[in-house]
Amino acid sequence: MAIEDGYLSSPASTPDTSFDEEKFLVKRFHAAVTDSRRRITANKGKWYYELARNVPVAILCVSLLQILFHIYATSSLKKYLRFEPSKRLELWRYVTYMLVHEDWSHLVLNVVIQCIFAALLEINQGRLRVLAIYTIGGVTGVLGAACLHSELIVGASAGGYALLLANVADLVLNFETIKYKIYRSISITTLILFDIIYDIVHVTAKKEPQVSWQAHFFGGLTGIFLGLVLFKCQKPTKYRKPLFYIGLGFYTLFVFGFIVFTIQIVKCTPSDLIHYKYVYFC
């Protein structure tokens, strides 16, 4: 044991030993990272690896939350969180209405649809981008719908339609690199046409519960335009910047219009009339 600057040095803390330990730890760290990379590379292509990679974790978590809410939420809580035109200044309702569903069939349909569409997107675009499109699509969908009709709105279908149409943006940006692009294009087109026909028949026949086609429509537009803004392009092209500005411009334009209409509705529509029709100018 030596004395240095008035302090006793133990063998475990001498400069030479510390240096050797540092080199040893660095080597161990690099070895662990290399081994982890080798295991990941070895697992690629195996069915369980591909299955885990393709699971839409973000939207699955949201779906689980919606299911638990439907099971345990009280009717008073659902009323507090659903979107009501007369309470449009309670801003949390633009998000929380997506937790509230009419019944089990309504919930199951939305959960299945959003998980399918998210699975196609999360592989290429990542979970955070997809979750952002889903949430903003739900908010924009109800904001637009509330400018056109004075009905209660519940359900996450606007977010689901945002994911459906976001697949169009993904195809436009990455058409050269996406696998099974022809089948995916045909599937998306078929789903869109089927839903348009279903909404027309449902609205025309005035079946209950009423479908908020406006929320579907504006949620879908959000998916396309924000997809062009937020999604990454796997292979850089000269069209990336123009598409970015087109998406950003159109989305900003119609959201600005919704905000103006909302201000006018609040300003001009009497409280006893807001449940039946809107007054836009006064």
C-alpha positions in Angstrom: 0.0 0.0 0.0 1.6 3.3 -1.1 1.2 6.9 0.0 0.4 9.5 -2.7 -0.3 13.2 -1.9 -1.0 12.2 1.7 -3.6 9.6 0.8 -3.3 5.8 1.0 -3.8 4.0 -2.3 -5.3 0.6 -2.1 -4.4 -1.9 -4.9 -7.9 -1.7 -6.3 -7.7 2.0 -7.0 -4.2 2.4 -8.4 -4.0 4.1 -11.8 -2.7 1.0 -13.6 -5.5 -1.2 -12.3 -8.3 1.4 -13.1 -6.9 1.6 -16.7 -7.0 -2.2 -17.0 -10.5 -2.4 -15.7 -11.7 0.4 -18.0 -10.3 -1.5 -21.1 -11.8 -4.7 -19.8 -15.3 -3.1 -19.4 -15.1 -1.5 -22.9 -14.2 -4.8 -24.4 -17.1 -6.5 -22.6 -19.5 -3.8 -23.8 -18.4 -4.1 -27.4 -18.6 -7.9 -27.2 -22.2 -7.7 -25.8 -23.3 -5.3 -28.6 -21.7 -7.4 -31.3 -23.4 -10.5 -29.9 -26.8 -8.8 -29.7 -26.4 -7.7 -33.3 -25.5 -11.2 -34.4 -28.6 -12.6 -32.6 -30.9 -10.1 -34.3 -29.4 -10.8 -37.7 -29.7 -14.6 -37.1 -33.4 -14.2 -36.1 -34.3 -12.1 -39.2 -36.6 -14.0 -41.5 -37.8 -16.4 -38.8 -41.6 -16.3 -38.3 -41.6 -15.3 -34.6 -39.2 -12.4 -35.3 -41.3 -11.1 -38.2 -44.5 -11.5 -36.2 -43.1 -9.5 -33.3 -41.8 -6.9 -35.7 -45.1 -6.5 -37.4 -47.3 -6.2 -34.3 -48.9 -2.7 -34.2 -47.9 -2.2 -30.6 -49.0 1.5 -30.3 -52.5 1.0 -31.7 -52.9 -2.2 -29.7 -52.3 -0.3 -26.5 -54.8 2.3 -27.5 -57.3 -0.5 -28.4 -56.8 -2.1 -25.0 -57.4 1.2 -23.3 -60.7 1.6 -25.3 -61.8 -1.9 -24.4 -61.1 -1.4 -20.7 -62.9 1.9 -20.8 -65.9 0.4 -22.4 -66.0 -2.3 -19.7 -65.4 -0.2 -16.6 -66.5 3.4 -17.4 -69.7 4.7 -15.8 -72.4 6.3 -17.9 -71.6 9.7 -16.2 -67.9 9.4 -17.2 -68.9 8.6 -20.8 -71.1 11.7 -20.9 -68.2 13.8 -19.5 -65.8 12.5 -22.2 -68.0 12.2 -25.3 -68.2 15.1 -27.8 -71.2 17.4 -27.5 -71.6 20.4 -29.8 -72.9 22.6 -27.0 -69.7 21.9 -25.1 -67.2 22.4 -27.9 -65.0 24.7 -25.8 -64.2 21.8 -23.4 -61.2 20.9 -25.5 -60.5 17.4 -23.9 -63.6 16.1 -25.6 -61.9 16.3 -29.0 -59.6 13.5 -27.9 -61.5 11.6 -25.2 -64.6 11.0 -27.4 -62.4 8.3 -29.1 -62.6 6.2 -26.0 -66.4 6.2 -25.9 -68.4 3.7 -28.1 -72.1 3.1 -28.7 -71.9 -0.7 -28.0 -69.7 -3.7 -28.4 -70.2 -4.1 -32.1 -69.2 -0.5 -32.6 -66.1 -1.0 -30.5 -65.0 -4.3 -32.0 -65.4 -3.0 -35.6 -63.2 0.1 -34.8 -60.6 -1.9 -33.0 -60.2 -4.5 -35.8 -60.1 -1.8 -38.5 -57.5 0.4 -36.8 -55.2 -2.6 -35.9 -55.2 -3.9 -39.5 -54.4 -0.5 -41.0 -51.8 0.3 -38.3 -50.1 -3.0 -38.9 -49.5 -2.1 -42.5 -48.1 1.3 -41.6 -46.0 0.7 -38.4 -43.6 -1.6 -40.3 -42.5 1.2 -42.6 -43.2 4.3 -40.7 -42.7 3.5 -37.0 -45.1 3.5 -34.1 -44.9 7.2 -33.1 -45.7 8.5 -36.6 -48.7 6.1 -36.9 -50.0 7.0 -33.4 -49.7 10.7 -34.3 -51.7 10.3 -37.5 -54.3 8.3 -35.6 -54.8 10.8 -32.8 -54.6 14.0 -35.0 -57.0 12.3 -37.5 -59.5 11.7 -34.7 -59.2 15.3 -33.5 -59.5 16.8 -36.9 -62.4 14.5 -37.9 -64.6 15.6 -35.0 -63.6 19.2 -35.4 -64.7 19.1 -39.0 -67.9 17.1 -38.3 -68.9 19.5 -35.5 -68.8 22.4 -38.0 -71.5 20.7 -40.2 -73.9 18.9 -37.9 -75.1 19.4 -34.3 -75.1 15.8 -33.1 -73.3 13.9 -30.4 -70.1 12.1 -31.6 -68.5 9.0 -30.1 -66.1 6.4 -31.4 -62.6 6.2 -32.9 -63.6 5.7 -36.5 -62.2 9.1 -37.6 -58.8 7.9 -36.4 -59.3 4.6 -38.2 -60.1 6.4 -41.4 -57.0 8.5 -40.9 -54.9 5.3 -40.8 -56.7 3.9 -43.9 -56.0 6.9 -46.0 -52.5 7.3 -44.6 -51.7 4.1 -46.4 -52.3 6.1 -49.6 -49.7 8.6 -48.5 -47.3 5.8 -47.7 -47.8 4.3 -51.2 -47.2 7.6 -52.9 -44.0 8.2 -51.0 -42.6 4.7 -51.1 -44.2 3.0 -54.1 -40.9 1.7 -55.4 -39.8 0.1 -52.2 -43.1 -1.3 -50.7 -43.7 -5.0 -51.0 -47.0 -6.3 -52.5 -47.8 -2.7 -53.6 -50.4 -3.8 -56.2 -52.3 -6.0 -53.8 -52.2 -3.3 -51.1 -53.4 -0.6 -53.6 -56.3 -2.8 -54.7 -57.2 -3.6 -51.1 -57.2 0.0 -50.0 -59.2 1.1 -53.0 -61.8 -1.6 -52.4 -62.2 -0.7 -48.7 -62.6 3.0 -49.5 -65.3 2.3 -52.2 -67.1 -0.2 -50.0 -67.2 2.3 -47.1 -68.4 5.1 -49.4 -71.3 2.9 -50.6 -72.0 1.8 -47.0 -72.2 5.4 -45.7 -74.4 6.5 -48.5 -76.9 3.6 -47.9 -76.8 4.0 -44.1 -77.3 7.8 -44.2 -80.0 7.6 -46.9 -81.9 4.9 -45.0 -81.5 7.0 -41.8 -80.6 3.8 -39.9 -79.7 4.0 -36.2 -77.1 4.7 -34.9 -76.4 7.5 -37.3 -73.0 7.4 -39.0 -70.9 10.6 -38.8 -69.7 10.4 -42.4 -68.2 13.9 -41.9 -65.8 12.6 -39.2 -64.9 9.7 -41.5 -64.2 12.1 -44.4 -62.1 14.7 -42.6 -60.3 12.0 -40.7 -59.4 10.4 -44.0 -58.2 13.6 -45.5 -56.0 14.2 -42.4 -54.5 10.7 -43.0 -53.5 11.6 -46.5 -52.2 15.1 -45.9 -50.4 14.5 -42.6 -49.0 11.3 -44.1 -47.3 13.3 -46.8 -45.9 15.6 -44.1 -44.9 13.1 -41.3 -44.0 9.9 -43.2 -40.5 9.1 -44.2 -39.5 8.4 -47.7 -37.4 5.2 -47.9 -35.8 6.2 -51.2 -35.1 10.0 -51.6 -36.8 11.5 -54.7 -37.2 14.9 -56.1 -40.9 14.9 -55.3 -40.5 14.6 -51.6 -40.4 18.3 -50.8 -43.3 19.3 -53.1 -45.4 16.5 -51.6 -44.5 17.7 -48.1 -45.6 21.3 -48.8 -48.8 20.1 -50.6 -49.8 18.1 -47.5 -48.9 20.8 -45.0 -50.7 23.5 -47.0 -53.9 21.6 -47.5 -54.1 20.4 -43.9 -53.4 23.9 -42.5 -56.0 25.4 -44.8 -58.9 23.2 -43.9 -58.0 23.2 -40.1 -57.9 27.0 -40.2 -61.4 26.9 -41.9 -62.7 24.6 -39.2 -61.5 26.9 -36.4 -63.1 30.0 -38.1 -66.4 28.1 -38.5 -66.2 27.0 -34.8 -65.7 30.5 -33.6 -68.7 31.7 -35.7 -70.9 28.9 -34.4 -70.1 29.8 -30.8 -70.6 33.5 -31.5 -73.8 33.4 -33.5 -75.8 30.3 -32.5 -78.1 30.7 -29.5 -77.6 28.1 -26.8 -81.2 26.8 -27.1 -80.7 26.3 -30.9 -77.3 24.7 -31.0 -78.7 21.1 -30.6 -80.8 21.5 -33.8 -79.0 23.7 -36.3 -76.2 26.2 -36.5 -76.1 29.9 -37.3 -72.8 30.8 -39.0 -73.1 34.5 -39.6 -74.4 37.3 -37.4 
